[in-house]
């Protein structure tokens, strides 16, 4: 799975962004084998590689492979997600006042 993801990232996001492959520490699929698509969790060895993948994917907006949409999400712990949710109301008010 690691080799697959290392080859897949430049193919999806552009060879020009990844002249050398991103170094991946771990990669595995979630769930049981079925006809449904299954997410792949990837742990990058280097934070910069992870950040670059997420940034380039966000800039591209739509990433597709074989007419299937591919989504990229950072994997935050429950504790970090709760802390981020605590600021949603503040962020909403700041956006409303154009700050």
The 8 nearest C-alpha neighbors of each residue, nearest first, counted from 0:
[[1, 3, 2, 26, 4, 27, 28, 25],
 [2, 0, 4, 26, 3, 5, 23, 25],
 [3, 1, 5, 4, 0, 6, 7, 23],
 [2, 4, 0, 6, 1, 5, 7, 8],
 [3, 5, 7, 1, 6, 2, 8, 0],
 [4, 6, 2, 3, 7, 8, 20, 1],
 [7, 5, 3, 4, 8, 9, 2, 10],
 [8, 6, 4, 10, 5, 9, 3, 11],
 [7, 9, 11, 10, 6, 5, 12, 4],
 [10, 8, 14, 13, 12, 11, 17, 7],
 [9, 11, 7, 8, 13, 12, 14, 6],
 [12, 10, 8, 9, 13, 7, 62, 64],
 [11, 13, 9, 10, 8, 56, 55, 14],
 [14, 12, 9, 15, 10, 16, 11, 17],
 [13, 15, 9, 17, 16, 18, 10, 12],
 [14, 16, 13, 17, 18, 9, 12, 19],
 [17, 15, 14, 13, 18, 9, 12, 55],
 [16, 18, 14, 19, 15, 9, 20, 13],
 [19, 17, 15, 14, 16, 20, 9, 21],
 [20, 18, 17, 21, 14, 16, 22, 9],
 [21, 19, 17, 5, 22, 18, 6, 9],
 [20, 22, 48, 23, 5, 19, 17, 43],
 [23, 21, 44, 43, 20, 24, 45, 48],
 [24, 22, 43, 44, 25, 42, 21, 1],
 [23, 25, 44, 43, 42, 22, 26, 1],
 [26, 24, 42, 23, 41, 1, 27, 43],
 [27, 25, 41, 1, 40, 0, 42, 39],
 [28, 26, 40, 39, 0, 29, 41, 25],
 [27, 29, 39, 38, 40, 37, 30, 26],
 [30, 28, 38, 37, 39, 27, 31, 40],
 [31, 29, 37, 32, 28, 38, 33, 36],
 [32, 30, 33, 29, 37, 28, 35, 34],
 [31, 33, 30, 34, 37, 35, 36, 29],
 [34, 32, 35, 31, 36, 37, 30, 29],
 [33, 35, 36, 32, 37, 31, 30, 38],
 [36, 34, 33, 37, 32, 31, 30, 38],
 [35, 37, 34, 38, 33, 32, 30, 39],
 [36, 38, 29, 28, 35, 39, 30, 32],
 [39, 37, 29, 28, 40, 36, 30, 27],
 [38, 40, 28, 27, 29, 41, 37, 26],
 [41, 39, 27, 26, 28, 38, 42, 29],
 [40, 42, 26, 25, 43, 39, 27, 23],
 [43, 41, 25, 24, 23, 26, 44, 40],
 [44, 42, 23, 24, 45, 49, 22, 41],
 [43, 45, 24, 23, 22, 42, 46, 48],
 [44, 46, 43, 47, 48, 22, 49, 23],
 [47, 45, 49, 48, 50, 43, 44, 51],
 [46, 48, 50, 45, 49, 51, 52, 43],
 [49, 47, 51, 46, 50, 45, 21, 52],
 [50, 48, 46, 52, 51, 47, 43, 53],
 [49, 51, 47, 53, 48, 52, 54, 46],
 [50, 52, 54, 48, 49, 53, 55, 47],
 [53, 51, 49, 55, 54, 50, 56, 48],
 [52, 54, 56, 50, 51, 55, 57, 49],
 [55, 53, 51, 57, 56, 52, 50, 58],
 [54, 56, 58, 52, 57, 53, 51, 59],
 [57, 55, 59, 53, 58, 54, 52, 60],
 [56, 58, 60, 54, 55, 59, 53, 61],
 [59, 57, 55, 60, 56, 54, 61, 53],
 [58, 60, 56, 57, 61, 55, 62, 12],
 [61, 59, 57, 58, 56, 62, 55, 70],
 [62, 60, 59, 63, 68, 56, 69, 57],
 [61, 63, 69, 68, 60, 11, 59, 56],
 [64, 62, 68, 67, 69, 66, 61, 65],
 [63, 65, 67, 66, 68, 69, 62, 11],
 [64, 66, 67, 63, 68, 69, 62, 11],
 [67, 65, 64, 63, 68, 69, 62, 61],
 [68, 66, 64, 63, 65, 69, 62, 70],
 [67, 69, 63, 62, 70, 64, 66, 61],
 [68, 70, 62, 63, 67, 71, 64, 61],
 [71, 69, 68, 72, 62, 56, 61, 63],
 [70, 72, 53, 69, 56, 73, 57, 52],
 [73, 71, 74, 70, 53, 75, 56, 57],
 [72, 74, 75, 71, 53, 49, 50, 40],
 [75, 73, 72, 76, 40, 41, 42, 80],
 [76, 74, 79, 73, 80, 77, 78, 72],
 [75, 77, 79, 78, 80, 74, 81, 73],
 [78, 76, 80, 79, 81, 75, 82, 74],
 [77, 79, 81, 76, 80, 82, 75, 83],
 [78, 80, 82, 76, 81, 77, 75, 83],
 [81, 79, 77, 83, 82, 78, 84, 75],
 [82, 80, 84, 78, 83, 79, 77, 85],
 [81, 83, 79, 85, 80, 84, 78, 86],
 [82, 84, 80, 85, 81, 86, 79, 87],
 [85, 83, 81, 87, 86, 82, 80, 88],
 [84, 86, 82, 83, 87, 81, 88, 89],
 [85, 87, 89, 84, 83, 88, 90, 82],
 [88, 86, 90, 84, 89, 85, 91, 83],
 [87, 89, 91, 90, 86, 92, 85, 84],
 [88, 90, 92, 86, 91, 87, 93, 85],
 [91, 89, 93, 87, 88, 92, 86, 94],
 [90, 92, 88, 94, 89, 93, 87, 95],
 [93, 91, 95, 89, 94, 90, 96, 88],
 [92, 94, 90, 98, 96, 95, 91, 97],
 [95, 93, 97, 91, 96, 92, 98, 90],
 [94, 96, 92, 93, 97, 91, 98, 90],
 [95, 97, 93, 94, 98, 92, 91, 90],
 [98, 96, 94, 95, 93, 92, 91, 90],
 [97, 93, 96, 94, 95, 92, 90, 91]]
